[in-house]
Amino acid sequence: MQTFFIVAILTLGFLITFQIAKASEYVAVLRGEEKARKQANKINGFMLLAFLIVGLIGVYYCNEELKGKILGTPASDHGVLIDRMLYITLAITFIVFIITQICLFWFAYKYQESDKRKPYYYPHNNKLEVIWTVVPAIALTVLVGFGLFYWFKITGDAPKDAMVVEVTGKQFGWEFRYPGKDGVLGKKYYKNIDPAKNNPLGQLWDDEANHDDVWLEQEMHLVVNKPVKLVIGAKDVIHDVGLPHFRMKMDAVPGTPTTMWFTPKITTKEMRDKTGNPNFVYEIACDQMCGKGHTGMRGVVVVETQEEFDAWLAGKKPQYLVANPVSTPDTNKKDSTTGNTTVRPVANGITKN
């Protein structure tokens, strides 16, 4: 029904436009084509001048109303630089926009058709063409230079003390993996992916680096003022890690890991105070169309202190122990020399002493 109404509205709009055009032709015939054309030019000239004034007022109003309200304060160190680059770009393009639009609409009004003015033809000027080619080229080169500098900074080597989080996109959600005390993410293989056996990422349990890795879904925890390196991938189709509050974005490609790093500067609690919104949360969203559930592919990012993060992580069980639970106390083996009980995990159906 909605589609029908949209088609009906478009059809009605076309018919109205067509009828207005036909009526204008009849009026031109009745009044005389030349006289009607001159009158139309005069009306269009005034309308263009009015549109210029109203349009510039609208641009100023929208800027004042929406300034700082769409994304708010950048919550990362790189975000500050990205915003700075954006403001520089907006400043340059705004100056060009104002100059070109005023010239465009003023010239349309000033030099409308008139019997009192003879047209002057100005077909070529080498100096003018060099100016309007070289100046934009220099401006764009500077802007591209800023972009490349920040891009290589974001995707370059993270600081040595940076924490590491693996982010994996799937239809339609996010999975996160944290290394344990060893600080190393264990190896994985896509053919080992088996959620039914508590191995959603395909971790190789024979790799000891996997034994303390923590896996969870939809909620990523980060430490304020501590660099974090994201190792990004996908299970099925191309996704895109979008972190709007941190001004970060990176493709998640199946089979091709990508990385980026940044430093969160404001905790979730502090941002709630800044925004006055007690329900504020940082969001991780998919910025690449990935299927019918794309718009709902969102997760939560929690930025907290080191103490809060340590307490949170301490309450999580390594995925190795979830997939390979330890034996119960009554089946543990007692050491004959020390009398101590040794807990033996069972990995891949094989009991290890």
C-alpha positions in Angstrom: 0.0 0.0 0.0 2.9 2.4 0.8 4.4 1.7 -2.6 1.1 2.4 -4.3 0.8 5.8 -2.6 4.4 6.8 -3.5 3.8 5.9 -7.2 0.5 7.8 -7.1 2.1 10.9 -5.6 4.9 10.8 -8.2 2.5 10.4 -11.0 0.3 13.2 -9.8 3.4 15.5 -9.5 4.4 14.7 -13.1 0.9 15.5 -14.3 0.8 18.8 -12.5 4.2 19.8 -13.8 3.1 18.8 -17.3 -0.1 20.9 -17.1 1.8 23.9 -15.8 4.2 23.7 -18.7 1.4 23.5 -21.2 -0.4 26.4 -19.6 2.8 28.5 -19.8 3.0 27.8 -23.5 -0.5 28.9 -24.1 0.1 32.1 -22.1 3.2 32.8 -24.1 1.2 32.4 -27.4 -1.5 34.8 -26.1 0.9 37.5 -24.8 3.5 37.1 -27.5 6.5 34.8 -27.1 9.2 37.5 -26.8 7.3 39.5 -24.2 6.5 36.4 -22.2 10.2 35.3 -22.3 11.5 38.7 -21.0 8.9 38.8 -18.2 9.8 35.2 -17.2 13.5 36.1 -17.2 12.8 39.1 -14.9 10.8 37.0 -12.5 13.4 34.2 -12.5 16.2 36.8 -11.8 14.3 38.1 -8.7 13.6 34.5 -7.6 17.2 33.5 -7.8 18.3 36.5 -5.8 15.7 35.7 -3.2 16.8 32.0 -3.1 20.4 33.1 -2.5 19.4 35.2 0.5 17.1 32.6 2.0 19.5 29.8 1.2 22.4 31.5 3.0 20.2 32.3 6.0 19.2 28.6 6.0 22.8 27.4 5.9 23.7 29.7 8.9 20.6 28.5 10.8 21.3 24.8 10.3 24.9 25.3 11.3 24.0 27.0 14.6 21.3 24.4 15.4 23.2 21.3 14.6 26.8 22.3 15.5 28.2 19.7 17.9 24.9 17.8 18.2 25.3 15.1 15.6 28.4 13.3 16.9 29.4 15.4 19.9 32.8 15.5 21.5 35.4 13.2 19.9 36.2 10.5 22.5 39.6 9.4 21.2 43.0 11.1 20.5 42.7 10.3 16.8 39.1 11.7 16.9 40.4 15.1 17.8 42.7 15.1 14.8 40.0 13.9 12.5 37.6 16.6 13.7 40.4 19.2 13.1 40.9 18.0 9.6 37.1 18.1 9.0 36.9 21.7 10.3 39.8 22.8 8.0 38.1 21.1 5.1 34.8 22.7 5.9 36.4 26.2 6.3 38.1 26.0 2.9 35.0 24.6 1.1 32.7 27.0 2.9 34.7 30.0 1.6 34.6 28.6 -1.9 30.9 27.9 -1.6 30.0 31.4 -0.5 32.0 33.0 -3.3 30.7 30.8 -6.0 27.1 30.8 -5.0 27.0 34.6 -4.6 28.6 35.0 -8.0 26.2 32.5 -9.6 22.9 33.9 -8.3 24.0 37.6 -8.5 25.2 37.2 -12.1 21.9 35.5 -13.0 20.0 38.5 -11.6 22.3 41.3 -12.7 22.8 40.1 -16.3 19.3 39.0 -17.2 18.1 39.7 -20.7 17.8 43.4 -21.5 17.3 45.5 -24.6 19.6 48.2 -23.2 22.7 46.0 -22.9 24.7 44.4 -25.6 26.3 41.0 -24.9 30.0 40.8 -24.5 31.7 37.6 -25.5 34.8 36.6 -23.5 35.8 33.2 -24.8 39.3 32.6 -23.5 41.9 33.7 -20.9 45.0 31.6 -20.2 45.9 33.4 -16.9 42.4 32.9 -15.5 42.4 29.2 -16.4 45.8 28.7 -14.8 44.6 30.4 -11.6 41.4 28.4 -11.2 43.3 25.1 -12.0 46.4 25.7 -9.8 44.7 27.1 -6.7 42.2 24.2 -6.3 45.0 21.7 -7.0 47.1 23.1 -4.2 44.2 23.2 -1.8 43.2 19.6 -2.6 46.8 18.4 -2.3 47.0 19.9 1.2 43.7 18.3 2.2 44.7 14.9 0.8 48.1 15.2 2.6 46.2 15.7 5.9 44.1 12.7 5.2 47.1 10.4 4.3 49.0 11.5 7.4 46.1 10.7 9.7 45.3 7.4 7.9 48.9 6.1 8.2 48.8 7.2 11.9 45.7 5.2 12.6 46.7 2.1 10.6 50.4 2.2 11.6 52.1 0.4 14.4 50.4 0.7 17.8 52.4 1.6 20.9 54.1 -1.3 22.6 51.9 -1.0 25.7 48.6 -1.1 23.7 46.0 -3.6 24.6 44.8 -5.9 21.8 41.2 -6.8 21.0 40.1 -9.0 18.1 36.9 -7.8 16.5 35.0 -10.2 14.2 31.9 -9.3 12.2 29.2 -11.7 11.3 25.6 -11.5 10.0 24.4 -9.6 12.1 26.5 -9.0 15.2 30.0 -8.6 16.6 32.3 -11.0 18.4 35.3 -9.9 20.6 38.3 -11.8 21.8 40.8 -10.7 24.5 44.2 -12.3 25.1 44.9 -13.5 28.6 47.9 -12.8 30.8 50.3 -13.8 28.0 49.0 -10.9 25.9 48.9 -13.0 22.8 45.9 -14.1 20.8 45.9 -17.8 20.0 45.8 -19.1 16.4 42.5 -20.0 14.7 41.3 -21.8 11.6 38.0 -21.1 9.9 37.3 -24.8 9.4 37.3 -25.3 13.1 34.4 -22.8 13.6 31.8 -24.8 15.5 29.4 -22.8 17.8 27.8 -26.1 18.9 31.1 -27.1 20.5 31.7 -23.6 22.0 34.3 -22.7 19.4 32.6 -19.8 17.5 35.9 -18.4 16.1 37.6 -21.6 15.2 40.4 -21.4 17.8 43.0 -24.1 17.8 43.0 -25.6 21.3 46.5 -27.2 20.7 47.9 -23.7 20.7 48.5 -22.8 24.4 48.1 -19.1 23.6 44.4 -19.9 23.2 44.0 -21.3 26.7 43.5 -17.9 28.4 41.7 -16.0 25.6 38.3 -14.6 26.5 35.5 -14.5 23.9 32.2 -12.6 24.2 29.6 -11.0 21.9 28.1 -7.6 21.4 30.0 -5.7 24.1 33.6 -4.5 23.9 35.4 -3.1 27.0 38.3 -0.6 26.7 40.5 1.2 29.2 40.5 5.0 29.2 43.8 6.7 28.3 45.2 3.3 27.2 46.0 2.6 23.5 44.0 -0.2 22.0 44.8 -2.1 18.8 41.9 -3.7 17.0 42.5 -6.8 14.9 39.5 -6.9 12.6 38.0 -9.7 10.5 34.7 -11.2 9.3 33.2 -14.6 9.1 30.9 -14.3 6.1 30.6 -11.1 4.1 32.4 -7.8 4.2 31.4 -5.7 7.2 32.8 -2.5 8.5 33.8 -1.5 12.1 32.2 1.9 12.6 33.1 3.7 15.8 31.4 7.2 15.3 32.2 8.6 18.7 35.8 7.8 18.3 35.8 8.9 14.6 37.2 5.5 13.5 36.2 3.2 10.7 37.8 0.1 9.1 36.6 -2.7 6.8 36.2 -6.2 8.2 37.1 -8.6 5.4 36.8 -12.4 5.5 40.2 -14.0 5.4 42.1 -10.7 5.4 42.7 -9.2 8.8 42.9 -5.4 9.1 44.1 -3.3 12.0 43.7 0.2 13.5 44.5 1.7 16.9 43.4 4.6 19.0 43.3 5.8 22.6 39.9 6.3 24.3 40.0 9.7 26.2 36.6 9.8 27.9 34.9 7.0 29.9 31.3 6.1 29.4 30.4 7.6 32.8 32.1 10.9 31.9 30.4 11.0 28.6 27.0 10.5 30.2 27.7 13.5 32.4 28.9 15.6 29.4 25.8 14.8 27.3 23.3 14.9 30.2 22.0 11.5 28.9 22.0 8.8 31.6 21.4 6.2 28.9 24.4 7.2 26.7 26.5 4.3 25.3 29.3 4.2 22.8 28.3 2.3 19.7 30.0 -0.1 17.3 28.0 -0.3 14.1 28.4 -1.9 10.7 29.2 0.8 8.1 29.0 -1.5 5.1 25.8 -2.8 3.7 25.9 -6.5 4.6 22.4 -7.9 4.2 18.8 -7.4 5.4 19.8 -7.2 9.1 22.5 -4.5 8.5 20.8 -1.7 10.3 20.5 -3.8 13.5 24.1 -4.9 13.5 25.1 -2.8 16.5 27.1 -3.4 19.6 28.2 -1.5 22.7 31.6 -0.2 23.6 32.3 0.4 27.3 35.2 2.7 28.2 36.2 2.4 31.9 39.1 2.7 34.3 41.9 0.1 34.4 40.5 -1.2 37.8 37.0 -1.6 36.4 38.3 -3.3 33.3 40.5 -5.7 35.4 37.5 -6.6 37.6 35.3 -7.2 34.5 37.8 -9.4 32.7 38.5 -11.4 35.9 34.9 -12.4 35.9 35.1 -13.9 32.4 36.0 -17.5 31.7 38.5 -18.4 29.0 36.8 -19.9 26.0 39.2 -22.9 26.2 37.6 -23.9 29.6 34.1 -23.3 28.2 34.8 -25.7 25.3 36.9 -28.1 27.4 35.6 -28.1 30.9 37.9 -29.3 33.7 37.2 -32.6 35.3 35.1 -32.8 38.5 36.9 -33.1 41.9 36.0 -36.7 42.4 37.8 -37.7 39.2 40.9 -35.7 39.9 44.2 -37.5 40.3 45.9 -37.2 43.6 49.7 -36.9 43.6 51.2 -39.8 45.6 54.2 -37.8 46.7 52.6 -34.5 47.7 49.0 -35.5 48.4 47.9 -32.5 46.3 45.0 -32.8 43.9 45.8 -32.1 40.2 43.0 -30.8 38.0 43.2 -32.3 34.5 41.5 -30.4 31.7 40.0 -32.5 28.9 40.9 -31.2 25.4 39.5 -32.7 22.2 38.4 -35.7 24.2 41.9 -36.6 25.4 42.7 -36.3 29.1 46.0 -34.7 29.9 47.9 -35.4 33.2 
